[in-house]
């Protein structure tokens, strides 16, 4: 069936789109009208997108005063913005990704591999794979995280 034959029939269009094979695992989330960044379980169309306008990226509430936006990414690299309210906690955790964090705004107490430091706008931190790290937001702010490789669990 050609897409033109489907007309305005949503079910036929969805069925057609489900049959179309996109690059790698990219799919159109028809029910969300192709909005990106809805929830980790929903399919995204952002993988390998060259241009990702900020207004097209939906904020994902992580709870407890943290909001995540997955920005541009490829299989090898991912850019993520995390907005923290004062007092919000990024619990201690580790993952098999190298991560660089840039403090866009605010003040945070970070713990990386048992060492605690207070960081502010303009500071950066390197967390190599499997290093335990976390933070507490002392003054509301934004962190920009770069991951290598991409975080599959974020999409």
Backbone bond lengths (Angstrom), bond angles and torsions (degrees), N, CA, C in turn:
res aa  C-N    CA-C-N  psi(-1)  N-CA   C-N-CA  omega(-1)  CA-C   N-CA-C  phi
1 X - - - 1.436 - - 1.521 109.23 -
2 X 1.279 117.50 132.89 1.453 122.96 176.01 1.519 109.07 -84.08
3 X 1.329 116.98 148.17 1.455 121.56 -179.22 1.524 111.27 -59.04
4 X 1.324 117.88 -36.97 1.461 121.67 -179.51 1.522 111.43 -60.40
5 X 1.329 117.15 -33.15 1.461 121.23 -179.13 1.533 112.04 -69.17
6 X 1.315 117.48 -22.02 1.458 121.35 -177.03 1.530 111.90 -72.27
7 X 1.323 116.89 -24.94 1.467 119.85 179.66 1.511 111.17 59.04
8 X 1.341 116.49 -130.01 1.465 121.61 -179.55 1.529 112.44 -99.37
9 X 1.314 118.29 8.88 1.459 122.29 -179.30 1.532 109.62 -73.60
10 X 1.342 116.90 104.54 1.471 122.38 -175.49 1.527 111.98 -58.30
11 X 1.315 117.21 -41.80 1.466 119.78 -178.01 1.522 111.36 -64.81
12 X 1.334 116.96 -41.96 1.462 120.24 178.45 1.530 110.63 -65.46
13 X 1.328 116.14 -40.53 1.469 119.59 178.97 1.522 109.89 -64.02
14 X 1.333 116.46 -46.06 1.466 120.19 -179.98 1.525 110.40 -61.62
15 X 1.320 116.71 -42.82 1.459 120.92 179.74 1.527 110.44 -61.31
16 X 1.335 115.56 -42.63 1.458 120.15 178.51 1.525 110.83 -63.05
17 X 1.344 116.46 -46.03 1.460 120.20 -178.85 1.521 111.65 -63.88
18 X 1.338 117.09 -34.77 1.462 120.75 178.00 1.531 111.61 -64.11
19 X 1.337 117.07 -27.11 1.458 120.91 -178.77 1.527 112.29 -83.98
20 X 1.324 115.48 -21.31 1.458 118.84 -176.63 1.528 109.63 -74.61
21 X 1.312 116.55 131.09 1.462 120.03 179.50 1.519 109.48 -92.87
22 X 1.338 116.03 117.52 1.452 121.17 179.92 1.535 109.29 -96.00
23 X 1.303 115.77 164.27 1.454 123.64 177.35 1.517 109.48 -52.03
24 X 1.323 116.05 127.98 1.451 125.24 -178.70 1.517 109.91 51.97
25 X 1.347 119.07 -119.78 1.470 121.10 -176.63 1.516 111.80 -109.47
26 X 1.335 117.61 18.42 1.459 120.54 -177.21 1.520 110.80 -70.37
27 X 1.314 116.25 133.91 1.460 122.80 177.21 1.515 108.46 -140.56
28 X 1.286 117.35 156.95 1.453 121.69 175.45 1.519 108.50 -93.26
29 X 1.317 116.71 127.34 1.452 121.52 175.59 1.521 107.18 -85.90
30 X 1.324 115.21 86.19 1.458 121.52 -172.03 1.524 112.23 -58.22
31 X 1.326 117.62 -42.21 1.454 120.83 -176.52 1.521 112.83 -66.03
32 X 1.304 118.44 -22.23 1.456 121.74 177.71 1.524 110.48 -98.62
33 X 1.325 117.37 14.23 1.459 123.22 178.41 1.520 111.81 54.46
34 X 1.314 114.87 39.01 1.453 123.84 176.53 1.520 113.54 64.09
35 X 1.339 118.47 22.95 1.457 120.12 173.16 1.518 107.74 -71.94
36 X 1.321 115.95 144.21 1.457 120.04 -180.00 1.522 109.74 -102.91
37 X 1.319 114.96 161.21 1.445 120.74 172.60 1.508 115.89 73.15
38 X 1.303 119.04 29.23 1.453 119.82 -175.36 1.529 111.61 -75.00
39 X 1.302 118.52 -68.53 1.464 121.61 174.95 1.516 107.27 -144.47
40 X 1.343 116.88 159.83 1.464 118.48 -178.22 1.523 114.09 -57.45
41 X 1.350 119.09 -28.51 1.456 119.57 -177.55 1.530 112.70 -79.63
42 X 1.334 117.85 -16.61 1.457 120.36 -179.29 1.515 110.47 -83.79
43 X 1.329 115.36 147.93 1.453 120.88 -179.61 1.516 111.35 -72.76
44 X 1.297 116.39 145.61 1.456 120.82 -177.90 1.515 110.46 -118.10
45 X 1.299 115.58 159.40 1.455 120.51 177.61 1.520 110.71 -118.10
46 X 1.332 117.08 18.13 1.457 121.28 -174.38 1.521 114.33 -88.84
47 X 1.317 119.20 -19.88 1.461 121.36 -175.54 1.521 110.48 -52.59
48 X 1.315 116.14 124.88 1.469 124.45 178.41 1.520 114.54 66.23
49 X 1.331 117.81 16.26 1.456 119.89 176.07 1.523 108.89 -72.44
50 X 1.312 117.32 128.68 1.465 121.95 -178.19 1.527 111.78 -71.01
51 X 1.330 117.34 -40.26 1.458 122.82 -178.04 1.524 108.38 -117.22
52 X 1.328 116.80 125.84 1.462 121.50 178.39 1.535 107.84 -129.76
53 X 1.341 117.13 90.56 1.471 119.95 178.99 1.527 110.63 -61.29
54 X 1.312 116.27 136.40 1.462 121.46 -177.00 1.523 111.82 -54.58
55 X 1.333 116.71 -42.15 1.470 119.54 -177.03 1.529 112.61 -66.92
56 X 1.333 118.35 -13.71 1.467 120.50 178.73 1.525 112.57 -89.03
57 X 1.330 117.24 -6.69 1.464 121.19 -177.18 1.519 109.00 -98.96
58 X 1.311 115.89 117.18 1.458 120.22 -178.45 1.527 110.61 -79.24
59 X 1.312 115.82 135.64 1.461 121.99 177.76 1.521 109.58 -71.47
60 X 1.327 116.45 139.90 1.462 122.18 178.03 1.523 108.56 -115.43
61 X 1.322 116.47 111.59 1.462 121.30 -179.97 1.524 108.65 -70.01
62 X 1.327 116.40 119.13 1.460 121.32 179.85 1.523 111.73 -92.48
63 X 1.328 115.88 -1.70 1.457 120.98 -178.20 1.519 111.36 84.71
64 X 1.316 115.30 162.94 1.462 122.48 176.22 1.527 114.01 54.09
65 X 1.345 117.12 34.77 1.453 120.10 173.47 1.508 116.66 85.34
66 X 1.334 117.35 16.98 1.474 121.18 179.36 1.524 109.39 -121.88
67 X 1.334 116.20 131.55 1.458 122.31 177.18 1.528 107.86 -123.56
68 X 1.340 116.34 129.76 1.466 122.29 -177.71 1.520 110.61 -110.13
69 X 1.332 115.41 140.19 1.465 122.15 170.36 1.523 107.52 -129.19
70 X 1.327 116.43 117.08 1.459 120.81 174.64 1.518 106.32 -82.75
71 X 1.314 116.38 118.70 1.457 121.64 -176.90 1.530 108.78 -95.38
72 X 1.292 119.19 -140.65 1.464 121.76 -178.32 1.533 110.74 -67.05
73 X 1.339 115.39 145.28 1.461 118.84 174.83 1.516 112.26 -160.31
74 X 1.334 113.22 156.31 1.458 123.23 170.93 1.518 105.88 -128.10
75 X 1.303 117.89 -178.31 1.471 120.41 177.94 1.531 111.17 -61.34
76 X 1.342 116.63 -30.17 1.456 121.21 -174.40 1.522 115.02 -94.10
77 X 1.323 118.06 -17.87 1.461 120.66 -171.99 1.521 110.05 -150.49
78 X 1.347 116.30 141.61 1.461 120.36 -179.98 1.521 110.08 -141.70
79 X 1.330 115.90 137.32 1.461 122.97 177.87 1.532 108.16 -112.24
80 X 1.347 116.38 126.24 1.464 121.59 -175.83 1.524 109.48 -133.34
81 X 1.336 116.55 132.47 1.456 122.04 175.35 1.523 108.58 -102.72
82 X 1.339 115.66 130.36 1.460 121.76 176.57 1.520 108.74 -121.25
83 X 1.339 116.23 122.56 1.458 121.72 178.87 1.529 107.92 -103.97
84 X 1.335 116.16 127.44 1.461 122.39 -176.54 1.525 110.96 -115.96
85 X 1.328 115.63 136.33 1.455 121.16 168.20 1.529 107.45 -83.02
86 X 1.321 116.93 156.97 1.465 120.71 176.61 1.530 109.25 -56.11
87 X 1.318 116.15 131.81 1.459 121.76 179.41 1.516 114.50 90.90
88 X 1.326 118.02 -11.92 1.475 120.79 179.43 1.529 109.64 -66.24
89 X 1.319 114.89 149.26 1.466 120.96 -175.81 1.521 110.44 -121.54
90 X 1.315 115.25 131.63 1.460 122.07 166.75 1.520 105.04 -96.77
91 X 1.321 117.72 98.34 1.472 122.16 -172.95 1.528 111.85 -55.66
92 X 1.332 115.51 149.25 1.463 119.91 176.28 1.522 109.37 -56.55
93 X 1.312 116.03 132.53 1.468 121.63 -179.82 1.524 109.09 -158.79
94 X 1.286 115.50 173.61 1.468 121.55 174.46 1.516 108.22 -147.04
95 X 1.322 115.90 157.72 1.457 121.52 -179.19 1.530 108.31 -155.96
96 X 1.324 117.27 159.69 1.477 120.72 -177.36 1.529 113.11 -83.52
97 X 1.325 116.67 44.41 1.467 121.95 -179.51 1.522 107.94 -130.13
98 X 1.304 117.09 143.22 1.456 119.93 168.02 1.513 106.34 -79.92
99 X 1.346 116.61 138.22 1.459 121.57 -174.93 1.517 109.84 -135.44
100 X 1.326 115.85 131.11 1.457 121.77 170.32 1.521 106.26 -112.41
101 X 1.336 116.20 130.74 1.459 121.54 177.92 1.515 108.65 -114.58
102 X 1.335 115.70 128.80 1.460 123.22 175.29 1.517 107.55 -111.20
103 X 1.339 117.02 127.99 1.461 120.96 178.75 1.525 107.87 -85.30
104 X 1.328 115.82 108.07 1.464 121.94 179.44 1.525 109.96 -75.07
105 X 1.333 115.88 -44.31 1.461 121.18 -179.67 1.521 108.88 -156.64
106 X 1.333 116.22 164.44 1.453 121.22 177.19 1.515 112.80 89.57
107 X 1.336 114.48 -176.39 1.461 122.58 178.24 1.526 107.06 -133.01
108 X 1.333 116.27 134.83 1.462 122.40 -176.16 1.527 109.97 -134.89
109 X 1.334 115.79 146.58 1.457 119.89 167.73 1.524 106.03 -100.71
110 X 1.326 116.44 115.06 1.459 121.79 179.53 1.511 110.19 -102.72
111 X 1.319 114.65 144.80 1.458 121.41 169.84 1.518 106.62 -119.82
112 X 1.324 115.23 123.96 1.467 120.97 177.57 1.522 107.43 -130.13
113 X 1.319 115.00 117.06 1.457 122.40 179.49 1.536 111.59 50.43
114 X 1.359 115.20 45.47 1.456 121.21 175.61 1.518 115.39 86.18
115 X 1.313 119.13 -10.93 1.467 122.31 180.00 1.528 109.34 -99.38
116 X 1.360 115.77 129.78 1.459 120.74 -179.79 1.525 109.93 -107.36
117 X 1.360 114.95 138.66 1.461 121.61 175.40 1.527 108.52 -147.02
118 X 1.333 115.25 150.53 1.459 121.50 174.07 1.525 107.01 -93.35
119 X 1.350 115.40 129.97 1.465 121.39 -178.73 1.527 109.13 -124.32
120 X 1.337 115.26 155.11 1.468 121.05 -177.77 1.520 109.71 -138.35
121 X 1.318 115.94 179.25 1.466 122.37 -178.13 1.527 110.98 -48.00
122 X 1.324 115.58 130.83 1.458 122.73 179.28 1.517 114.08 97.39
123 X 1.331 118.01 -16.81 1.467 121.21 179.86 1.527 110.63 -79.89
124 X 1.322 115.85 152.19 1.468 121.43 175.84 1.517 109.72 -130.40
125 X 1.333 115.51 155.42 1.456 122.83 177.63 1.517 109.56 -135.83
126 X 1.310 116.52 143.46 1.463 122.47 176.38 1.519 108.26 -111.70
127 X 1.331 115.31 126.60 1.458 121.19 175.09 1.519 107.40 -122.36
128 X 1.318 116.32 108.64 1.461 119.34 179.35 1.527 109.15 -74.51
129 X 1.324 116.24 166.38 1.461 120.34 -174.37 1.531 111.84 -56.35
130 X 1.333 113.37 137.14 1.460 125.18 176.45 1.520 114.89 71.18
131 X 1.340 118.98 12.24 1.458 121.99 175.78 1.527 108.19 -84.34
132 X 1.332 116.82 129.71 1.462 120.72 179.87 1.532 109.67 -72.67
133 X 1.343 115.92 134.50 1.461 121.03 -177.91 1.523 110.25 -156.12
134 X 1.333 114.88 159.97 1.455 121.89 178.44 1.516 108.88 -174.67
135 X 1.333 116.36 175.92 1.468 119.03 -178.14 1.513 111.46 -153.22
136 X 1.346 113.61 163.40 1.459 122.93 171.03 1.522 105.72 -127.36
137 X 1.320 116.46 132.61 1.456 120.97 -179.63 1.535 109.52 -85.41
138 X 1.341 116.12 117.36 1.463 121.84 -179.17 1.525 112.12 -89.75
139 X 1.330 116.49 -32.54 1.467 123.28 173.90 1.518 106.65 -137.75
140 X 1.324 117.85 129.75 1.467 122.23 -175.73 1.525 110.62 -42.12
141 X 1.333 115.81 138.52 1.453 118.69 -177.67 1.514 114.07 -169.18
142 X 1.335 113.17 -174.24 1.463 121.74 -176.28 1.526 109.06 -129.63
143 X 1.331 115.81 134.47 1.457 122.79 173.87 1.519 108.69 -113.84
144 X 1.313 116.36 140.10 1.461 122.02 174.69 1.516 106.95 -112.02
145 X 1.330 116.30 117.14 1.466 122.01 -178.66 1.517 110.35 -106.66
146 X 1.330 115.25 136.88 1.458 122.93 174.35 1.525 106.77 -117.51
147 X 1.328 116.27 126.01 1.462 121.83 -177.82 1.523 111.22 -116.59
148 X 1.340 115.32 142.85 1.453 122.25 171.46 1.511 108.11 -135.12
149 X 1.340 118.71 121.36 1.461 127.54 -9.63 1.528 110.36 -73.48
150 X 1.326 116.51 -175.20 1.464 121.24 179.60 1.523 110.68 -57.80
151 X 1.327 116.80 155.90 1.463 122.79 175.73 1.522 108.52 -89.89
152 X 1.320 116.79 100.83 1.471 120.98 177.87 1.517 111.17 -58.67
153 X 1.336 116.86 -33.45 1.463 120.42 -177.98 1.525 113.15 -70.02
154 X 1.333 118.26 -11.28 1.456 121.20 178.06 1.539 111.80 -89.56
155 X 1.305 117.97 -13.15 1.454 120.44 -179.52 1.502 110.20 -117.66
